[in-house]
Amino acid sequence: MVNTTLIDSVKSGNQVAFKNMYQSCIRYVYSIVKRYVSNESDHQDVIQEIFARIFLSIHSFDENKGEFKFWLRRLVINQC
């Protein structure tokens, strides 16, 4: 899904890395959102808020504590 190089690039503020992370994660995020948000018209709003939260919280991700996928999943579920 996302490697440590991409995460480090996002942490440093690289705009291309933001786009690449979005493209790498959107399907996974959407699949979780569909399970937790029943109203389809709210999906895009929730996803937009999730990615804003990802980019604001990315500095709190610590690869020594677990994989990015699990950190992302927890963030998505909490936002839903």
QUIFENHU-V97950 format. One record per backbone hydrogen bond with DSSP energy under -1.0 kcal/mol. CO is the residue of the C=O (numbers start at 0). NH is the residue of the N-H. If there is no record, write none. Layout:
co:CO nh:NH
co:CO nh:NH
This chain:
co:2 nh:6
co:3 nh:7
co:4 nh:8
co:5 nh:9
co:6 nh:10
co:7 nh:11
co:8 nh:13
co:9 nh:12
co:13 nh:17
co:14 nh:18
co:15 nh:19
co:16 nh:20
co:17 nh:21
co:18 nh:22
co:19 nh:23
co:20 nh:24
co:21 nh:25
co:24 nh:28
co:25 nh:29
co:26 nh:30
co:27 nh:31
co:28 nh:32
co:29 nh:33
co:31 nh:35
co:32 nh:36
co:38 nh:41
co:41 nh:45
co:42 nh:46
co:43 nh:47
co:44 nh:48
co:45 nh:49
co:46 nh:50
co:47 nh:51
co:48 nh:52
co:49 nh:53
co:50 nh:54
co:51 nh:55
co:52 nh:56
co:53 nh:57
co:56 nh:59
co:57 nh:60
co:61 nh:64
co:66 nh:70
co:67 nh:71
co:68 nh:72
co:69 nh:73
co:70 nh:74
co:71 nh:75
co:72 nh:76
co:73 nh:77
co:74 nh:78
co:75 nh:79
